[in-house]
Amino acid sequence: MSHLRLIAAAALALVLVLPATALAAAFEVGGTVTTTDGAPAVGAEITILVQGTDQIYATTTDENGAWALQLDAEPGAILEVNGTGLPTSTEPDADGCTTTTTPSGQVNATIPAEGDVPAIDFPLDNLLTGIVCVDATPPDTGGGNGGNGG
């Protein structure tokens, strides 16, 4: 009888030390990303972070703004889904400044306990803007011939 208890205790110990990823399953996730005017966000970069883990997945949207990934996660896992669209830049203005705008968006989704993951659709509704100004004429620093003065 003690031999049976020893085997049961060893089996229980083995189950308790299995990594949490052993309980994970493969899930197909996907959806559609749109621009602020509802058009497909073609070529947008999609990244998914499985919260509480070091798992990051990435893909790019197709000509319809659609994307799909297969990932390993546990039911109930929260996914942070981020999208970054293609940047657009203006021509330099009178001051030599160029403005670049990059659309982005984010949504969280939860892996259901049972069944398929519903489509994760979201817009790139946050515009990140940067301005770079280039002065093509170097400033006059009054520095003579550039020697070391000696």
Disulfide bonds with the S-S distance in Angstrom:
Cys97-Cys133 1.87
